[in-house]
């Protein structure tokens, strides 16, 4: 559980820094992400967005993490609050998320993320 929590914190910091190399390393090749706006993204989309600077965050915090681990699978639910843009669109707001990790070759990689905007 602690290892997954550390991965979540490291991923959050990589997003804030725009660190495409770290995000590439943490993410499985078959990763899928359904954004808070309902868009479907792949690992290549995420890495390209941060590498090019098209995805930029001024602030981002995660909280309310609940982590469950079964052998080589971990599911994290939590809350994130952020200020930033992706491809010129405002991606600021608070949302709840579910992230799935799978342990492959001794390393945890995120394979899926679903985010839902919290309506005000």
C-alpha positions in Angstrom: 0.0 0.0 0.0 2.8 2.4 0.9 4.6 1.7 -2.4 1.5 2.6 -4.4 0.9 5.8 -2.3 4.5 6.8 -3.1 3.9 6.1 -6.8 0.8 8.3 -6.7 2.8 11.2 -5.1 5.6 10.8 -7.6 3.2 10.8 -10.6 1.5 13.9 -9.2 4.9 15.6 -9.0 5.9 14.5 -12.5 2.6 16.0 -13.9 3.4 19.3 -12.1 6.9 19.4 -13.5 5.8 18.3 -17.0 8.2 15.4 -16.7 7.3 13.3 -19.7 10.2 10.9 -19.2 9.0 10.0 -15.6 5.4 9.6 -16.8 6.6 7.3 -19.7 8.5 5.1 -17.2 5.5 4.9 -14.8 2.9 4.1 -17.4 2.1 0.8 -19.1 2.2 0.7 -22.9 -1.4 -0.4 -23.0 -2.6 2.4 -20.7 -6.0 4.0 -21.2 -7.2 7.3 -19.6 -10.8 8.6 -19.7 -10.4 12.3 -18.8 -12.7 14.4 -16.6 -14.1 15.7 -19.9 -14.8 12.2 -21.3 -11.8 12.1 -23.7 -10.0 8.9 -24.2 -6.2 9.1 -24.1 -3.3 6.6 -24.5 0.2 6.5 -23.1 1.5 8.1 -26.3 -1.0 11.0 -25.9 0.0 11.6 -22.3 3.8 11.5 -23.0 3.5 13.7 -26.1 1.2 16.2 -24.3 3.7 16.8 -21.5 6.8 16.6 -23.7 5.5 19.2 -26.1 4.2 21.5 -23.3 0.6 21.2 -24.5 -0.3 19.9 -21.1 0.7 22.3 -18.3 -0.3 22.5 -14.7 0.3 25.4 -12.3 -1.0 23.4 -9.3 -2.3 20.0 -8.6 -2.9 18.1 -5.3 -4.2 14.6 -4.5 -6.1 13.6 -1.4 -8.5 11.0 0.0 -6.5 8.1 -1.3 -7.9 4.7 -0.7 -5.6 1.9 -1.9 -6.4 -1.8 -2.3 -3.9 -4.3 -3.4 -4.4 -7.9 -4.5 -1.2 -9.8 -5.5 -0.2 -8.0 -8.8 -3.1 -5.6 -9.0 -3.7 -2.3 -7.1 -6.7 0.0 -7.3 -6.5 3.6 -6.0 -9.5 5.9 -5.6 -8.9 9.5 -4.7 -9.6 13.2 -5.3 -7.5 15.7 -7.2 -7.7 19.5 -7.4 -5.8 21.2 -10.2 -5.3 24.3 -12.2 -4.0 23.9 -15.7 -4.6 23.4 -19.4 -4.4 20.7 -21.9 -4.3 21.5 -25.6 -5.5 25.0 -24.8 -8.5 23.8 -22.9 -9.0 24.6 -19.2 -8.6 21.5 -17.1 -8.9 23.2 -13.8 -11.2 21.8 -11.1 -11.7 19.0 -8.6 -12.4 15.5 -9.6 -12.5 12.0 -8.2 -10.5 9.3 -9.9 -9.9 5.5 -10.0 -6.4 4.4 -11.1 -5.4 0.7 -11.7 -1.9 -0.5 -11.4 -0.5 -3.9 -12.4 2.9 -5.3 -11.3 4.8 -6.5 -14.3 8.4 -7.8 -14.2 8.6 -6.6 -10.6 7.5 -3.0 -11.3 4.2 -1.3 -10.7 2.8 0.4 -13.8 -0.5 2.3 -14.2 -2.7 0.7 -16.8 -5.9 2.6 -16.5 -7.3 5.9 -15.1 -10.9 7.2 -15.0 -11.6 10.8 -13.8 -14.9 12.4 -13.0 -15.4 16.1 -12.5 -17.0 17.1 -9.2 -19.9 19.5 -10.2 -20.1 22.6 -8.1 
